[in-house]
Amino acid sequence: MGYRRLVKQYMKHVYWQSGQVWLQDAHSEHLSPRDINELQAIYGDINREAELAAQGTFNQRAIAIVKALELSSGDLAKKLSWEEDVIAQWLLPENHPNHRPMSQRDLEHLMSSLKIDENGYFLPDQSR
C-alpha cells in the first residue's frame, strides 16, 4: 500500500472516530506548510470520492435521468445515435446477467446529447 493510500485510510479512520480530520489549524510545529497542503489535498480526494459515491454509479445516474425525462430505451438510443440493445443493457438492474456498466465517457455523451451539464441542469438551446 502506498503512503498516500495509507494516509487516506487513516484520515478516514480519524474522521469516523472523531468527526474531524484535524486540518483546520494550518500552523503546526510538527507539520510544514507543504505537509498541511498535501494532507488537505488528500482530504479533498476523500470528499470527492464521497460525493461521487452519493451520486451513484454512472448507470444509476443515467437511469435517474431517463426516468425523470420519461424516456424509453428507444427514445434514448435515437438521441444518442447508438444501438437500442446497448441502451437497454445500461438500464437493467446491476444484478441482471445482461447488465452493461457505463463508463464516464458514456454518461458524459448521454448528458451532452440530452443537453444536461455536469450539475444536472439543462443547457440553453444555442441553435436560435
N, C-alpha and C positions, 0 to 999 in steps of 0.2 A: 504494500500500500504506500503510495506516495505521501510526502509530507502534507501537501495541500488537502488531499482527501482525508488524511488523518485529522488535520486541524478542523476541517469542515465537520467531520463526525463529532469531534469533541465539542465544537461550538454548538451543534445541535443538542448534544447531551446537556451542556451547561444551560442552554435556554430551556429545555424541557424540565430540568431540575429546579431552576431558579426563576425562570420567566424573564431573564435578562442575559445579554451577551457580554456585558461589562466593557463596552467600547465607547461609552458616552464621553468619558474623560480622555481627551486627546493628549493630555500632559501626563506622562508617566516617567518615573525614574527607572523603570525596568524595560520599557519598550521605546524604541526610537520612533520618530515620526514616520519613517519608512515602514517599520513593523506595524504601526497602527493602520497605515494606509493599506497594507497587504491584508490585514485581518478584516478591515472594513470591506475590501473587495471580495473576500471570501464570504463574508456575511451577505453581501449583495447577491452573490451567486445562490446562496441558500434561499433568500427571499424570492428571486426569480423562479427557482425550481418549485417553490411552494405555490406561487401564482399560477404557473403552468399546470401543476397538478390539480389545482382548484378548478381550472378551466376544462379539464378532462382531456382525453386523447383527441387526436385530430378527427377520428371517426365520430366521437361523441359530440364534438363541436359542430361537425358537418350535419349530423342528424338533428341537432337542435336548430340549426339554420333552416334545414329542409322542412322541418315541422312548422317552424314559425312562419315560413313563406308558403306553406301548404303546397309544396311541390312534390310531384311524383318522381320516381327514378327516371322515367321517360322525359319529363319536362327538364330535369336537371341535365340529362345526357345531351339534349338538344342545345342547352345554354353553354355547356362545356365543350361541345363537339367531340364527345367521347362515346364509347360503346355503352349501351344501357346495362349490359351484363356487369361491367366493372362498377358502375354506379350502384347497382343493386347489391353487389357484394360488399361495398363500403357500408351500406345501410343495414346490413344484417347484424344481429347480436354477436358480440365478440366470441361467445362460446359456440357459435354455429360453425360447422366444418368448412363452409364456403366463404366465411368472413375474410375480407381482404383489408389489411391495415393500410391506412392512408399515410402518405408521407407529408412532411411540412409543405413541400412543393405542391402536392395535390390539393391541400387545403387552401394554400395561397391562390392557386389557379381558380378554385371554386369561388373563393371570396371575390377575386378580381372579376371573374365572369359575371357575378351577381352584383358587382359594383358596391362591395362592402369593404370598408377599411379594416385595419388590424384591430381597431377598438370596437368593431361591430356596428359602426354607423354606415348608413348608406351614403355613397358619394354622390355629389350633384351631377346631373347629366350635362356633359360637356359638348354634346352634339348640337346644341341650339345656337 
